[in-house]
Amino acid sequence: MDQQRRLLLKSTLAASTTGVAISAGLLTPKAVLAAWNSAAFEAKDLNAAMTGAFGATAPEESNQIELKAPEVAENGASVTVTVSSKLAKTNAISILVQNNAQPLSATFNLGATTEATITTNIKMGKTSDVIAVVKADGKLYSTKQLVKVTIGGCGG
Amino acid sequence: MANTNSTIQIKSSLKKDVATIRLLVSHPMETGMRKDKKGNLIPAKFIQSLICEHAGNTVLDAELNSTISTNPYIKFQFSGAKDGDSLKISWSDNTGGKDSAELEITSKRKK
């Protein structure tokens, strides 16, 4: 029952987004198919999440990406993270938390006029490396920072 | 805020043609791993997709997981904006819930 519902949802969602995007001429069909990538988001470990999201596990480390996160987060329920990329043609920024039950928190696909800086609040279950992965000119780059969490924010 | 019934609120500022958008969405972002007081799992309910459009262009297409904090906050910037432009924001969650709003980009402070 639930499975069916999810499938139906996925297909209808995918269909509607695809239609809008293609008619607007904004996205290539390949990018459209990436709509909520469950293989990446539901992956339980970092390597699986990276493989699902990027098809590769070890993006090149780059000092052109700035990851701003607190060294110590008192409350893991809301940790403010800012990722900025100075890499030319940055078109996507992803945020991953290595020790979360589902490491991939978000992928932000940027438009042509969008600056390569994103701030958001993430949940962290425990102390972990936070990893930013940037897609620029078709290549993947990353940087990471350890965030110590005093009180976890993923419940359970 | 102009529309208090919307789940979507923005604060915007303009510097030349660069708009800074601070976006706040009211949403529980349940992971599906938390338990209620009786020990039953609270079902997952979280925004999976959030899209911002300006002048017919998608300026931000965010795919989110349940590990984004309750009431998601996103700050981003884009160029080519001017005072009074509208920004269309829409989100959808894993349970079929969705909302959208068209909000004005302005450098003026609102109460």
Interface residues (C-beta under 8 A of the other chain):
Chain A: R6 L9 L13 T17 A21 A24 L26 L27 A34 A35 W36 N37 F41 A77 S78 V79 T80 T82 V97 N100 A101 Q102 L104 S105 A106 T107 F108 N109 L110 G111 A112 T113 T114 E115 T117 I118 T119 T120 N121 I122 K123 M124 G153 C154 G155 G156
Chain B: V18 M29 T31 M33 R34 K35 Q48 S49 H54 G56 N57 T58 V59 L60 D61 A62 E63 L64 N65 S66 T67 I68 S69 T70 P72 Y73 I74 K75 F76 Q77 F78 S79 G80 S92 N94 G96
